[in-house]
Amino acid sequence: MPTWLLILIVGVVLLIIGVAVEAAKILIWIGIAVLVISLILGLVRRGGAKV
């Protein structure tokens, strides 16, 4: 399971439960940032392989 997905799931669970709402928000933003970075890196790798 990808790390970004794990972080996102933990953040959502914390947000739903209501425990440490600020920590959950931080985890969700970290998960989103990791997702975006991994998508960009994936596109760069694919683009580099075609050239």
mmCIF entry with sequence, helices, sheets and N, C-alpha, C, O atoms, coordinates in Angstrom:
data_MODEL
# 
_entry.id   MODEL 
# 
_entity.id                         1 
_entity.type                       polymer 
_entity.pdbx_number_of_molecules   1 
# 
_entity_poly.entity_id                      1 
_entity_poly.type                           'polypeptide(L)' 
_entity_poly.nstd_linkage                   no 
_entity_poly.nstd_monomer                   no 
_entity_poly.pdbx_seq_one_letter_code       MPTWLLILIVGVVLLIIGVAVEAAKILIWIGIAVLVISLILGLVRRGGAKV 
_entity_poly.pdbx_seq_one_letter_code_can   MPTWLLILIVGVVLLIIGVAVEAAKILIWIGIAVLVISLILGLVRRGGAKV 
_entity_poly.pdbx_strand_id                 A 
# 
loop_
_entity_poly_seq.entity_id 
_entity_poly_seq.num 
_entity_poly_seq.mon_id 
_entity_poly_seq.hetero 
1 1  MET n 
1 2  PRO n 
1 3  THR n 
1 4  TRP n 
1 5  LEU n 
1 6  LEU n 
1 7  ILE n 
1 8  LEU n 
1 9  ILE n 
1 10 VAL n 
1 11 GLY n 
1 12 VAL n 
1 13 VAL n 
1 14 LEU n 
1 15 LEU n 
1 16 ILE n 
1 17 ILE n 
1 18 GLY n 
1 19 VAL n 
1 20 ALA n 
1 21 VAL n 
1 22 GLU n 
1 23 ALA n 
1 24 ALA n 
1 25 LYS n 
1 26 ILE n 
1 27 LEU n 
1 28 ILE n 
1 29 TRP n 
1 30 ILE n 
1 31 GLY n 
1 32 ILE n 
1 33 ALA n 
1 34 VAL n 
1 35 LEU n 
1 36 VAL n 
1 37 ILE n 
1 38 SER n 
1 39 LEU n 
1 40 ILE n 
1 41 LEU n 
1 42 GLY n 
1 43 LEU n 
1 44 VAL n 
1 45 ARG n 
1 46 ARG n 
1 47 GLY n 
1 48 GLY n 
1 49 ALA n 
1 50 LYS n 
1 51 VAL n 
# 
_struct_asym.id          A 
_struct_asym.entity_id   1 
# 
loop_
_struct_conf.conf_type_id 
_struct_conf.id 
_struct_conf.pdbx_PDB_helix_id 
_struct_conf.beg_label_comp_id 
_struct_conf.beg_label_asym_id 
_struct_conf.beg_label_seq_id 
_struct_conf.pdbx_beg_PDB_ins_code 
_struct_conf.end_label_comp_id 
_struct_conf.end_label_asym_id 
_struct_conf.end_label_seq_id 
_struct_conf.pdbx_end_PDB_ins_code 
_struct_conf.beg_auth_comp_id 
_struct_conf.beg_auth_asym_id 
_struct_conf.beg_auth_seq_id 
_struct_conf.end_auth_comp_id 
_struct_conf.end_auth_asym_id 
_struct_conf.end_auth_seq_id 
_struct_conf.pdbx_PDB_helix_class 
_struct_conf.details 
_struct_conf.pdbx_PDB_helix_length 
HELX_P HELX_P1 AA1 THR A 3  ? ILE A 17 ? THR A 3  ILE A 17 1 ? 15 
HELX_P HELX_P2 AA2 VAL A 21 ? LYS A 50 ? VAL A 21 LYS A 50 1 ? 30 
# 
_struct_conf_type.id          HELX_P 
_struct_conf_type.criteria    ? 
_struct_conf_type.reference   ? 
# 
loop_
_atom_site.group_PDB 
_atom_site.id 
_atom_site.type_symbol 
_atom_site.label_atom_id 
_atom_site.label_alt_id 
_atom_site.label_comp_id 
_atom_site.label_asym_id 
_atom_site.label_entity_id 
_atom_site.label_seq_id 
_atom_site.pdbx_PDB_ins_code 
_atom_site.Cartn_x 
_atom_site.Cartn_y 
_atom_site.Cartn_z 
_atom_site.occupancy 
_atom_site.B_iso_or_equiv 
_atom_site.pdbx_formal_charge 
_atom_site.auth_seq_id 
_atom_site.auth_comp_id 
_atom_site.auth_asym_id 
_atom_site.auth_atom_id 
_atom_site.pdbx_PDB_model_num 
ATOM 1   N N  . MET A 1 1  ? 0.847   -1.180 0.000   1.00 0.00 ? 1  MET A N  1 
ATOM 2   C CA . MET A 1 1  ? 0.000   0.000  0.000   1.00 0.00 ? 1  MET A CA 1 
ATOM 3   C C  . MET A 1 1  ? 0.895   1.248  0.000   1.00 0.00 ? 1  MET A C  1 
ATOM 4   O O  . MET A 1 1  ? 1.824   1.347  0.801   1.00 0.00 ? 1  MET A O  1 
ATOM 5   N N  . PRO A 1 2  ? 0.615   2.184  -0.889  1.00 0.00 ? 2  PRO A N  1 
ATOM 6   C CA . PRO A 1 2  ? 1.446   3.397  -0.955  1.00 0.00 ? 2  PRO A CA 1 
ATOM 7   C C  . PRO A 1 2  ? 1.386   4.203  0.338   1.00 0.00 ? 2  PRO A C  1 
ATOM 8   O O  . PRO A 1 2  ? 0.365   4.226  1.025   1.00 0.00 ? 2  PRO A O  1 
ATOM 9   N N  . THR A 1 3  ? 2.490   4.859  0.656   1.00 0.00 ? 3  THR A N  1 
ATOM 10  C CA . THR A 1 3  ? 2.588   5.634  1.893   1.00 0.00 ? 3  THR A CA 1 
ATOM 11  C C  . THR A 1 3  ? 1.586   6.773  1.923   1.00 0.00 ? 3  THR A C  1 
ATOM 12  O O  . THR A 1 3  ? 0.967   7.035  2.955   1.00 0.00 ? 3  THR A O  1 
ATOM 13  N N  . TRP A 1 4  ? 1.424   7.461  0.777   1.00 0.00 ? 4  TRP A N  1 
ATOM 14  C CA . TRP A 1 4  ? 0.502   8.601  0.757   1.00 0.00 ? 4  TRP A CA 1 
ATOM 15  C C  . TRP A 1 4  ? -0.917  8.162  1.062   1.00 0.00 ? 4  TRP A C  1 
ATOM 16  O O  . TRP A 1 4  ? -1.670  8.898  1.701   1.00 0.00 ? 4  TRP A O  1 
ATOM 17  N N  . LEU A 1 5  ? -1.293  6.967  0.612   1.00 0.00 ? 5  LEU A N  1 
ATOM 18  C CA . LEU A 1 5  ? -2.642  6.463  0.857   1.00 0.00 ? 5  LEU A CA 1 
ATOM 19  C C  . LEU A 1 5  ? -2.824  6.154  2.338   1.00 0.00 ? 5  LEU A C  1 
ATOM 20  O O  . LEU A 1 5  ? -3.872  6.440  2.917   1.00 0.00 ? 5  LEU A O  1 
ATOM 21  N N  . LEU A 1 6  ? -1.806  5.574  2.939   1.00 0.00 ? 6  LEU A N  1 
ATOM 22  C CA . LEU A 1 6  ? -1.845  5.268  4.363   1.00 0.00 ? 6  LEU A CA 1 
ATOM 23  C C  . LEU A 1 6  ? -2.004  6.547  5.177   1.00 0.00 ? 6  LEU A C  1 
ATOM 24  O O  . LEU A 1 6  ? -2.813  6.595  6.104   1.00 0.00 ? 6  LEU A O  1 
ATOM 25  N N  . ILE A 1 7  ? -1.238  7.582  4.838   1.00 0.00 ? 7  ILE A N  1 
ATOM 26  C CA . ILE A 1 7  ? -1.310  8.851  5.556   1.00 0.00 ? 7  ILE A CA 1 
ATOM 27  C C  . ILE A 1 7  ? -2.692  9.473  5.384   1.00 0.00 ? 7  ILE A C  1 
ATOM 28  O O  . ILE A 1 7  ? -3.265  9.997  6.339   1.00 0.00 ? 7  ILE A O  1 
ATOM 29  N N  . LEU A 1 8  ? -3.221  9.414  4.177   1.00 0.00 ? 8  LEU A N  1 
ATOM 30  C CA . LEU A 1 8  ? -4.531  9.986  3.900   1.00 0.00 ? 8  LEU A CA 1 
ATOM 31  C C  . LEU A 1 8  ? -5.626  9.261  4.675   1.00 0.00 ? 8  LEU A C  1 
ATOM 32  O O  . LEU A 1 8  ? -6.518  9.904  5.228   1.00 0.00 ? 8  LEU A O  1 
ATOM 33  N N  . ILE A 1 9  ? -5.570  7.934  4.724   1.00 0.00 ? 9  ILE A N  1 
ATOM 34  C CA . ILE A 1 9  ? -6.565  7.145  5.446   1.00 0.00 ? 9  ILE A CA 1 
ATOM 35  C C  . ILE A 1 9  ? -6.512  7.471  6.941   1.00 0.00 ? 9  ILE A C  1 
ATOM 36  O O  . ILE A 1 9  ? -7.550  7.652  7.576   1.00 0.00 ? 9  ILE A O  1 
ATOM 37  N N  . VAL A 1 10 ? -5.305  7.543  7.496   1.00 0.00 ? 10 VAL A N  1 
ATOM 38  C CA . VAL A 1 10 ? -5.159  7.875  8.918   1.00 0.00 ? 10 VAL A CA 1 
ATOM 39  C C  . VAL A 1 10 ? -5.730  9.256  9.201   1.00 0.00 ? 10 VAL A C  1 
ATOM 40  O O  . VAL A 1 10 ? -6.427  9.450  10.197  1.00 0.00 ? 10 VAL A O  1 
ATOM 41  N N  . GLY A 1 11 ? -5.438  10.213 8.333   1.00 0.00 ? 11 GLY A N  1 
ATOM 42  C CA . GLY A 1 11 ? -5.966  11.567 8.510   1.00 0.00 ? 11 GLY A CA 1 
ATOM 43  C C  . GLY A 1 11 ? -7.483  11.604 8.466   1.00 0.00 ? 11 GLY A C  1 
ATOM 44  O O  . GLY A 1 11 ? -8.109  12.276 9.286   1.00 0.00 ? 11 GLY A O  1 
ATOM 45  N N  . VAL A 1 12 ? -8.078  10.895 7.525   1.00 0.00 ? 12 VAL A N  1 
ATOM 46  C CA . VAL A 1 12 ? -9.538  10.872 7.407   1.00 0.00 ? 12 VAL A CA 1 
ATOM 47  C C  . VAL A 1 12 ? -10.167 10.211 8.633   1.00 0.00 ? 12 VAL A C  1 
ATOM 48  O O  . VAL A 1 12 ? -11.175 10.694 9.148   1.00 0.00 ? 12 VAL A O  1 
ATOM 49  N N  . VAL A 1 13 ? -9.579  9.111  9.100   1.00 0.00 ? 13 VAL A N  1 
ATOM 50  C CA . VAL A 1 13 ? -10.106 8.418  10.276  1.00 0.00 ? 13 VAL A CA 1 
ATOM 51  C C  . VAL A 1 13 ? -10.052 9.338  11.497  1.00 0.00 ? 13 VAL A C  1 
ATOM 52  O O  . VAL A 1 13 ? -11.017 9.429  12.256  1.00 0.00 ? 13 VAL A O  1 
ATOM 53  N N  . LEU A 1 14 ? -8.912  10.022 11.680  1.00 0.00 ? 14 LEU A N  1 
ATOM 54  C CA . LEU A 1 14 ? -8.799  10.945 12.811  1.00 0.00 ? 14 LEU A CA 1 
ATOM 55  C C  . LEU A 1 14 ? -9.816  12.076 12.699  1.00 0.00 ? 14 LEU A C  1 
ATOM 56  O O  . LEU A 1 14 ? -10.385 12.508 13.702  1.00 0.00 ? 14 LEU A O  1 
ATOM 57  N N  . LEU A 1 15 ? -10.039 12.548 11.489  1.00 0.00 ? 15 LEU A N  1 
ATOM 58  C CA . LEU A 1 15 ? -10.987 13.632 11.284  1.00 0.00 ? 15 LEU A CA 1 
ATOM 59  C C  . LEU A 1 15 ? -12.406 13.174 11.597  1.00 0.00 ? 15 LEU A C  1 
ATOM 60  O O  . LEU A 1 15 ? -13.164 13.913 12.225  1.00 0.00 ? 15 LEU A O  1 
ATOM 61  N N  . ILE A 1 16 ? -12.776 11.980 11.175  1.00 0.00 ? 16 ILE A N  1 
ATOM 62  C CA . ILE A 1 16 ? -14.117 11.444 11.413  1.00 0.00 ? 16 ILE A CA 1 
ATOM 63  C C  . ILE A 1 16 ? -14.340 11.211 12.909  1.00 0.00 ? 16 ILE A C  1 
ATOM 64  O O  . ILE A 1 16 ? -15.395 11.555 13.443  1.00 0.00 ? 16 ILE A O  1 
ATOM 65  N N  . ILE A 1 17 ? -13.370 10.640 13.565  1.00 0.00 ? 17 ILE A N  1 
ATOM 66  C CA . ILE A 1 17 ? -13.497 10.351 14.992  1.00 0.00 ? 17 ILE A CA 1 
ATOM 67  C C  . ILE A 1 17 ? -13.527 11.648 15.797  1.00 0.00 ? 17 ILE A C  1 
ATOM 68  O O  . ILE A 1 17 ? -14.172 11.729 16.843  1.00 0.00 ? 17 ILE A O  1 
ATOM 69  N N  . GLY A 1 18 ? -12.829 12.645 15.302  1.00 0.00 ? 18 GLY A N  1 
ATOM 70  C CA . GLY A 1 18 ? -12.821 13.931 15.997  1.00 0.00 ? 18 GLY A CA 1 
ATOM 71  C C  . GLY A 1 18 ? -11.675 14.064 16.983  1.00 0.00 ? 18 GLY A C  1 
ATOM 72  O O  . GLY A 1 18 ? -11.615 15.034 17.740  1.00 0.00 ? 18 GLY A O  1 
ATOM 73  N N  . VAL A 1 19 ? -10.766 13.101 16.982  1.00 0.00 ? 19 VAL A N  1 
ATOM 74  C CA . VAL A 1 19 ? -9.620  13.137 17.878  1.00 0.00 ? 19 VAL A CA 1 
ATOM 75  C C  . VAL A 1 19 ? -8.504  13.907 17.194  1.00 0.00 ? 19 VAL A C  1 
ATOM 76  O O  . VAL A 1 19 ? -8.133  13.594 16.063  1.00 0.00 ? 19 VAL A O  1 
ATOM 77  N N  . ALA A 1 20 ? -7.971  14.908 17.871  1.00 0.00 ? 20 ALA A N  1 
ATOM 78  C CA . ALA A 1 20 ? -6.859  15.708 17.361  1.00 0.00 ? 20 ALA A CA 1 
ATOM 79  C C  . ALA A 1 20 ? -7.178  16.227 15.958  1.00 0.00 ? 20 ALA A C  1 
ATOM 80  O O  . ALA A 1 20 ? -6.518  15.856 14.988  1.00 0.00 ? 20 ALA A O  1 
ATOM 81  N N  . VAL A 1 21 ? -8.169  17.065 15.862  1.00 0.00 ? 21 VAL A N  1 
ATOM 82  C CA . VAL A 1 21 ? -8.631  17.581 14.577  1.00 0.00 ? 21 VAL A CA 1 
ATOM 83  C C  . VAL A 1 21 ? -7.502  18.318 13.855  1.00 0.00 ? 21 VAL A C  1 
ATOM 84  O O  . VAL A 1 21 ? -7.370  18.197 12.637  1.00 0.00 ? 21 VAL A O  1 
ATOM 85  N N  . GLU A 1 22 ? -6.704  19.065 14.575  1.00 0.00 ? 22 GLU A N  1 
ATOM 86  C CA . GLU A 1 22 ? -5.595  19.780 13.945  1.00 0.00 ? 22 GLU A CA 1 
ATOM 87  C C  . GLU A 1 22 ? -4.583  18.797 13.366  1.00 0.00 ? 22 GLU A C  1 
ATOM 88  O O  . GLU A 1 22 ? -4.083  19.007 12.261  1.00 0.00 ? 22 GLU A O  1 
ATOM 89  N N  . ALA A 1 23 ? -4.278  17.731 14.094  1.00 0.00 ? 23 ALA A N  1 
ATOM 90  C CA . ALA A 1 23 ? -3.342  16.724 13.602  1.00 0.00 ? 23 ALA A CA 1 
ATOM 91  C C  . ALA A 1 23 ? -3.903  16.040 12.361  1.00 0.00 ? 23 ALA A C  1 
ATOM 92  O O  . ALA A 1 23 ? -3.158  15.735 11.429  1.00 0.00 ? 23 ALA A O  1 
ATOM 93  N N  . ALA A 1 24 ? -5.206  15.799 12.343  1.00 0.00 ? 24 ALA A N  1 
ATOM 94  C CA . ALA A 1 24 ? -5.836  15.157 11.192  1.00 0.00 ? 24 ALA A CA 1 
ATOM 95  C C  . ALA A 1 24 ? -5.728  16.055 9.966   1.00 0.00 ? 24 ALA A C  1 
ATOM 96  O O  . ALA A 1 24 ? -5.466  15.571 8.865   1.00 0.00 ? 24 ALA A O  1 
ATOM 97  N N  . LYS A 1 25 ? -5.926  17.343 10.146  1.00 0.00 ? 25 LYS A N  1 
ATOM 98  C CA . LYS A 1 25 ? -5.813  18.272 9.023   1.00 0.00 ? 25 LYS A CA 1 
ATOM 99  C C  . LYS A 1 25 ? -4.395  18.262 8.462   1.00 0.00 ? 25 LYS A C  1 
ATOM 100 O O  . LYS A 1 25 ? -4.194  18.280 7.248   1.00 0.00 ? 25 LYS A O  1 
ATOM 101 N N  . ILE A 1 26 ? -3.419  18.235 9.363   1.00 0.00 ? 26 ILE A N  1 
ATOM 102 C CA . ILE A 1 26 ? -2.022  18.206 8.921   1.00 0.00 ? 26 ILE A CA 1 
ATOM 103 C C  . ILE A 1 26 ? -1.742  16.921 8.150   1.00 0.00 ? 26 ILE A C  1 
ATOM 104 O O  . ILE A 1 26 ? -1.082  16.952 7.112   1.00 0.00 ? 26 ILE A O  1 
ATOM 105 N N  . LEU A 1 27 ? -2.239  15.794 8.652   1.00 0.00 ? 27 LEU A N  1 
ATOM 106 C CA . LEU A 1 27 ? -2.009  14.515 7.969   1.00 0.00 ? 27 LEU A CA 1 
ATOM 107 C C  . LEU A 1 27 ? -2.668  14.503 6.595   1.00 0.00 ? 27 LEU A C  1 
ATOM 108 O O  . LEU A 1 27 ? -2.096  13.973 5.643   1.00 0.00 ? 27 LEU A O  1 
ATOM 109 N N  . ILE A 1 28 ? -3.849  15.072 6.479   1.00 0.00 ? 28 ILE A N  1 
ATOM 110 C CA . ILE A 1 28 ? -4.532  15.108 5.184   1.00 0.00 ? 28 ILE A CA 1 
ATOM 111 C C  . ILE A 1 28 ? -3.731  15.953 4.195   1.00 0.00 ? 28 ILE A C  1 
ATOM 112 O O  . ILE A 1 28 ? -3.560  15.564 3.040   1.00 0.00 ? 28 ILE A O  1 
ATOM 113 N N  . TRP A 1 29 ? -3.235  17.121 4.653   1.00 0.00 ? 29 TRP A N  1 
ATOM 114 C CA . TRP A 1 29 ? -2.448  17.976 3.760   1.00 0.00 ? 29 TRP A CA 1 
ATOM 115 C C  . TRP A 1 29 ? -1.148  17.302 3.361   1.00 0.00 ? 29 TRP A C  1 
ATOM 116 O O  . TRP A 1 29 ? -0.716  17.423 2.215   1.00 0.00 ? 29 TRP A O  1 
ATOM 117 N N  . ILE A 1 30 ? -0.513  16.586 4.297   1.00 0.00 ? 30 ILE A N  1 
ATOM 118 C CA . ILE A 1 30 ? 0.711   15.851 3.967   1.00 0.00 ? 30 ILE A CA 1 
ATOM 119 C C  . ILE A 1 30 ? 0.392   14.766 2.941   1.00 0.00 ? 30 ILE A C  1 
ATOM 120 O O  . ILE A 1 30 ? 1.142   14.574 1.983   1.00 0.00 ? 30 ILE A O  1 
ATOM 121 N N  . GLY A 1 31 ? -0.719  14.058 3.142   1.00 0.00 ? 31 GLY A N  1 
ATOM 122 C CA . GLY A 1 31 ? -1.127  13.018 2.192   1.00 0.00 ? 31 GLY A CA 1 
ATOM 123 C C  . GLY A 1 31 ? -1.390  13.577 0.805   1.00 0.00 ? 31 GLY A C  1 
ATOM 124 O O  . GLY A 1 31 ? -1.005  12.970 -0.194  1.00 0.00 ? 31 GLY A O  1 
ATOM 125 N N  . ILE A 1 32 ? -2.043  14.728 0.738   1.00 0.00 ? 32 ILE A N  1 
ATOM 126 C CA . ILE A 1 32 ? -2.316  15.356 -0.558  1.00 0.00 ? 32 ILE A CA 1 
ATOM 127 C C  . ILE A 1 32 ? -1.012  15.776 -1.224  1.00 0.00 ? 32 ILE A C  1 
ATOM 128 O O  . ILE A 1 32 ? -0.833  15.585 -2.427  1.00 0.00 ? 32 ILE A O  1 
ATOM 129 N N  . ALA A 1 33 ? -0.095  16.353 -0.434  1.00 0.00 ? 33 ALA A N  1 
ATOM 130 C CA . ALA A 1 33 ? 1.189   16.790 -0.988  1.00 0.00 ? 33 ALA A CA 1 
ATOM 131 C C  . ALA A 1 33 ? 1.976   15.601 -1.531  1.00 0.00 ? 33 ALA A C  1 
ATOM 132 O O  . ALA A 1 33 ? 2.546   15.677 -2.620  1.00 0.00 ? 33 ALA A O  1 
ATOM 133 N N  . VAL A 1 34 ? 2.008   14.505 -0.776  1.00 0.00 ? 34 VAL A N  1 
ATOM 134 C CA . VAL A 1 34 ? 2.730   13.309 -1.229  1.00 0.00 ? 34 VAL A CA 1 
ATOM 135 C C  . VAL A 1 34 ? 2.084   12.747 -2.489  1.00 0.00 ? 34 VAL A C  1 
ATOM 136 O O  . VAL A 1 34 ? 2.789   12.295 -3.392  1.00 0.00 ? 34 VAL A O  1 
ATOM 137 N N  . LEU A 1 35 ? 0.764   12.765 -2.566  1.00 0.00 ? 35 LEU A N  1 
ATOM 138 C CA . LEU A 1 35 ? 0.052   12.284 -3.749  1.00 0.00 ? 35 LEU A CA 1 
ATOM 139 C C  . LEU A 1 35 ? 0.431   13.105 -4.977  1.00 0.00 ? 35 LEU A C  1 
ATOM 140 O O  . LEU A 1 35 ? 0.736   12.544 -6.030  1.00 0.00 ? 35 LEU A O  1 
ATOM 141 N N  . VAL A 1 36 ? 0.414   14.422 -4.848  1.00 0.00 ? 36 VAL A N  1 
ATOM 142 C CA . VAL A 1 36 ? 0.750   15.289 -5.974  1.00 0.00 ? 36 VAL A CA 1 
ATOM 143 C C  . VAL A 1 36 ? 2.188   15.062 -6.417  1.00 0.00 ? 36 VAL A C  1 
ATOM 144 O O  . VAL A 1 36 ? 2.463   14.966 -7.613  1.00 0.00 ? 36 VAL A O  1 
ATOM 145 N N  . ILE A 1 37 ? 3.108   14.974 -5.457  1.00 0.00 ? 37 ILE A N  1 
ATOM 146 C CA . ILE A 1 37 ? 4.519   14.751 -5.794  1.00 0.00 ? 37 ILE A CA 1 
ATOM 147 C C  . ILE A 1 37 ? 4.699   13.409 -6.488  1.00 0.00 ? 37 ILE A C  1 
ATOM 148 O O  . ILE A 1 37 ? 5.437   13.314 -7.469  1.00 0.00 ? 37 ILE A O  1 
ATOM 149 N N  . SER A 1 38 ? 4.028   12.362 -5.986  1.00 0.00 ? 38 SER A N  1 
ATOM 150 C CA . SER A 1 38 ? 4.176   11.045 -6.610  1.00 0.00 ? 38 SER A CA 1 
ATOM 151 C C  . SER A 1 38 ? 3.591   11.035 -8.022  1.00 0.00 ? 38 SER A C  1 
ATOM 152 O O  . SER A 1 38 ? 4.138   10.385 -8.912  1.00 0.00 ? 38 SER A O  1 
ATOM 153 N N  . LEU A 1 39 ? 2.486   11.750 -8.234  1.00 0.00 ? 39 LEU A N  1 
ATOM 154 C CA . LEU A 1 39 ? 1.909   11.829 -9.580  1.00 0.00 ? 39 LEU A CA 1 
ATOM 155 C C  . LEU A 1 39 ? 2.861   12.552 -10.532 1.00 0.00 ? 39 LEU A C  1 
ATOM 156 O O  . LEU A 1 39 ? 3.058   12.114 -11.665 1.00 0.00 ? 39 LEU A O  1 
ATOM 157 N N  . ILE A 1 40 ? 3.448   13.655 -10.075 1.00 0.00 ? 40 ILE A N  1 
ATOM 158 C CA . ILE A 1 40 ? 4.390   14.399 -10.918 1.00 0.00 ? 40 ILE A CA 1 
ATOM 159 C C  . ILE A 1 40 ? 5.602   13.541 -11.248 1.00 0.00 ? 40 ILE A C  1 
ATOM 160 O O  . ILE A 1 40 ? 6.034   13.495 -12.400 1.00 0.00 ? 40 ILE A O  1 
ATOM 161 N N  . LEU A 1 41 ? 6.151   12.864 -10.251 1.00 0.00 ? 41 LEU A N  1 
ATOM 162 C CA . LEU A 1 41 ? 7.314   12.005 -10.497 1.00 0.00 ? 41 LEU A CA 1 
ATOM 163 C C  . LEU A 1 41 ? 6.970   10.866 -11.455 1.00 0.00 ? 41 LEU A C  1 
ATOM 164 O O  . LEU A 1 41 ? 7.787   10.493 -12.297 1.00 0.00 ? 41 LEU A O  1 
ATOM 165 N N  . GLY A 1 42 ? 5.764   10.313 -11.328 1.00 0.00 ? 42 GLY A N  1 
ATOM 166 C CA . GLY A 1 42 ? 5.330   9.258  -12.233 1.00 0.00 ? 42 GLY A CA 1 
ATOM 167 C C  . GLY A 1 42 ? 5.228   9.742  -13.662 1.00 0.00 ? 42 GLY A C  1 
ATOM 168 O O  . GLY A 1 42 ? 5.627   9.037  -14.589 1.00 0.00 ? 42 GLY A O  1 
ATOM 169 N N  . LEU A 1 43 ? 4.694   10.945 -13.851 1.00 0.00 ? 43 LEU A N  1 
ATOM 170 C CA . LEU A 1 43 ? 4.585   11.514 -15.195 1.00 0.00 ? 43 LEU A CA 1 
ATOM 171 C C  . LEU A 1 43 ? 5.965   11.815 -15.771 1.00 0.00 ? 43 LEU A C  1 
ATOM 172 O O  . LEU A 1 43 ? 6.206   11.580 -16.956 1.00 0.00 ? 43 LEU A O  1 
ATOM 173 N N  . VAL A 1 44 ? 6.866   12.328 -14.951 1.00 0.00 ? 44 VAL A N  1 
ATOM 174 C CA . VAL A 1 44 ? 8.222   12.637 -15.428 1.00 0.00 ? 44 VAL A CA 1 
ATOM 175 C C  . VAL A 1 44 ? 8.933   11.364 -15.846 1.00 0.00 ? 44 VAL A C  1 
ATOM 176 O O  . VAL A 1 44 ? 9.612   11.337 -16.872 1.00 0.00 ? 44 VAL A O  1 
ATOM 177 N N  . ARG A 1 45 ? 8.782   10.304 -15.053 1.00 0.00 ? 45 ARG A N  1 
ATOM 178 C CA . ARG A 1 45 ? 9.438   9.026  -15.388 1.00 0.00 ? 45 ARG A CA 1 
ATOM 179 C C  . ARG A 1 45 ? 8.904   8.463  -16.692 1.00 0.00 ? 45 ARG A C  1 
ATOM 180 O O  . ARG A 1 45 ? 9.668   7.985  -17.531 1.00 0.00 ? 45 ARG A O  1 
ATOM 181 N N  . ARG A 1 46 ? 7.585   8.520  -16.859 1.00 0.00 ? 46 ARG A N  1 
ATOM 182 C CA . ARG A 1 46 ? 6.980   8.002  -18.099 1.00 0.00 ? 46 ARG A CA 1 
ATOM 183 C C  . ARG A 1 46 ? 7.402   8.838  -19.294 1.00 0.00 ? 46 ARG A C  1 
ATOM 184 O O  . ARG A 1 46 ? 7.696   8.297  -20.360 1.00 0.00 ? 46 ARG A O  1 
ATOM 185 N N  . GLY A 1 47 ? 7.434   10.150 -19.125 1.00 0.00 ? 47 GLY A N  1 
ATOM 186 C CA . GLY A 1 47 ? 7.833   11.042 -20.199 1.00 0.00 ? 47 GLY A CA 1 
ATOM 187 C C  . GLY A 1 47 ? 9.292   10.829 -20.582 1.00 0.00 ? 47 GLY A C  1 
ATOM 188 O O  . GLY A 1 47 ? 9.646   10.877 -21.760 1.00 0.00 ? 47 GLY A O  1 
ATOM 189 N N  . GLY A 1 48 ? 10.134  10.594 -19.584 1.00 0.00 ? 48 GLY A N  1 
ATOM 190 C CA . GLY A 1 48 ? 11.555  10.358 -19.850 1.00 0.00 ? 48 GLY A CA 1 
ATOM 191 C C  . GLY A 1 48 ? 11.787  9.028  -20.533 1.00 0.00 ? 48 GLY A C  1 
ATOM 192 O O  . GLY A 1 48 ? 12.728  8.892  -21.315 1.00 0.00 ? 48 GLY A O  1 
ATOM 193 N N  . ALA A 1 49 ? 10.950  8.046  -20.255 1.00 0.00 ? 49 ALA A N  1 
ATOM 194 C CA . ALA A 1 49 ? 11.112  6.719  -20.852 1.00 0.00 ? 49 ALA A CA 1 
ATOM 195 C C  . ALA A 1 49 ? 10.755  6.747  -22.352 1.00 0.00 ? 49 ALA A C  1 
ATOM 196 O O  . ALA A 1 49 ? 11.320  5.987  -23.138 1.00 0.00 ? 49 ALA A O  1 
ATOM 197 N N  . LYS A 1 50 ? 9.825   7.618  -22.738 1.00 0.00 ? 50 LYS A N  1 
ATOM 198 C CA . LYS A 1 50 ? 9.398   7.685  -24.128 1.00 0.00 ? 50 LYS A CA 1 
ATOM 199 C C  . LYS A 1 50 ? 10.427  8.379  -25.020 1.00 0.00 ? 50 LYS A C  1 
ATOM 200 O O  . LYS A 1 50 ? 10.536  8.081  -26.210 1.00 0.00 ? 50 LYS A O  1 
ATOM 201 N N  . VAL A 1 51 ? 11.170  9.296  -24.435 1.00 0.00 ? 51 VAL A N  1 
ATOM 202 C CA . VAL A 1 51 ? 12.112  10.086 -25.230 1.00 0.00 ? 51 VAL A CA 1 
ATOM 203 C C  . VAL A 1 51 ? 13.339  9.281  -25.559 1.00 0.00 ? 51 VAL A C  1 
ATOM 204 O O  . VAL A 1 51 ? 14.246  9.782  -26.224 1.00 0.00 ? 51 VAL A O  1 
# 
